[in-house]
Amino acid sequence: MAEAVARTSYGRLVARLARRWGDLSRAEDALSDAFERALRSWPGSGLPDQPEAWLLKTAHRRLIDGARQSGVQARAEPEIERLLDELTERDDPDALPDERLGLMLACAHPDLDPTLHTPLMLQAVLGLDAARIGAAFLISPAAMGQRLSRGKARLRERGARFDLPGKDELAARITPVLDAIYAAYGTGWDEIGASESRVRGLVGEALYLSRLLTELAPEIADVWGLYALIAHCEARTPARRDAEGRFIPLSEQDPQLWDAALISQAENALRRSLKLAPPARYALEASIQSVHAERRVTAETNWLAAAALYDAMIRHAPSLGALTARACAHGEAFGAERALDSLEKLQGQASEYQPYWAALAHWSARAGRREDAARAYDRAIVLSADPAVRVYLVKSRGALLR
């Protein structure tokens, strides 16, 4: 019982406690204690009529006890007691304001190292522990725990606020939150070479957070764009491996295996984004995925449209991944030599980037440059973390000899 409440309520309760007390670490500790008490008492006494209210009151009580012992916030105690009395009188615990967006904005505070934004958000909003988060980012639980503790201490030192800003300020501050959620999604399924366990590790959490943002900030266009992007990518999951676990690249996937319901949700979110504002980074990326999704209906990909969208996207986010994908789209639209020309310009920054070498191998083979393709396949194979991808690339390299 307590586990089910934790999944749906953890972030709501932490956000409310953190805003009231101004300290994320203390809020998490108090709520953890409340859940431990629930695990001990609820199996015997039954689920309370208002489980969220029970947990929130219990956590507040612990924080008040701590304040009494330390002498901190003694003058604020009457106000907190009043809030607790109001809470117990509520008939509907869902009437509590949802303050998770304020918590997410605090986790993406500009004074924090950007690499901490995603881990902090995963822990504060979803309650994931350091071991789970560390595994997703290939960092030991101890090291991740230390990073998270330092990040929370930094927020406390800076006096970070956990309340919601006005609409204009929200629009200015939302981008780091979106970036952090997208980072949780991983390197992306279509970037050949990412470890399956790593990419799959936080997919559900990223999809959940992106959907949550559409409820908390529905007036922000890129919020809908991000959800559309992640939903479109996730819709292709059933087709990425065959029954034996073999890797299947996007171009070879059976589109009838894609999740039609999730594609529909993605398309609705993309339309909502484009109605709110001209397309920015995430809406453009989602539009590219929408072009791929059309293959489920038309049986072909409109590569001219994809190439044009990539041209627009790199003006917003000229990352190595985007530039590599753009080269591939141009290759499909205009021929292998166009792809190779674009890839050649990236070579100086792509020595350790596996998708670049996989793309170079593919387009060198398409252009009839077998020796170049073989060398690129060798490099791509070495850089591949996923055994299934390595097997696929070894097979593709072997086909050069036939």
Salt bridges, closest charged atoms under 4 A:
ASP23 OD1 - ARG156 NH1 3.53
GLU28 OE1 - LYS152 NZ 2.46
ASP33 OD2 - ARG37 NE 3.02
GLU52 OE1 - ARG12 NH2 3.09
ASP65 OD1 - ARG68 NH1 3.46
GLU77 OE2 - ARG68 NH2 2.64
GLU79 OE2 - ARG82 NH2 2.50
GLU81 OE1 - ARG61 NH1 3.11
GLU81 OE2 - ARG68 NH2 3.29
GLU86 OE2 - ARG82 NH1 2.39
ASP94 OD1 - ARG12 NH2 3.87
ASP98 OD2 - ARG12 NH1 3.83
ASP98 OD2 - ARG100 NH2 2.52
GLU99 OE1 - ARG16 NH1 3.74
GLU99 OE2 - ARG19 NE 2.37
ASP111 OD2 - ARG158 NE 3.43
ASP163 OD2 - ARG161 NH2 2.53
GLU169 OE2 - ARG173 NH1 3.31
ASP179 OD1 - ARG281 NH1 3.48
ASP190 OD2 - ARG236 NH2 2.39
GLU196 OE1 - ARG241 NE 3.56
GLU205 OE2 - ARG132 NH2 3.21
GLU234 OE2 - ARG200 NH1 3.07
ASP242 OD2 - ARG246 NE 2.75
GLU244 OE1 - ARG246 NH2 2.97
GLU267 OE2 - HIS232 NE2 2.61
GLU285 OE2 - ARG281 NE 2.95
ASP311 OD1 - ARG326 NE 2.66
ASP311 OD1 - HIS330 NE2 2.83
GLU332 OE2 - ARG366 NH1 3.82
GLU337 OE1 - ARG369 NH2 2.69
GLU352 OE2 - ARG379 NH2 2.81
ASP372 OD1 - ARG375 NH2 2.37
ASP378 OD1 - ARG397 NE 2.62
ASP386 OD2 - ARG241 NH2 2.41
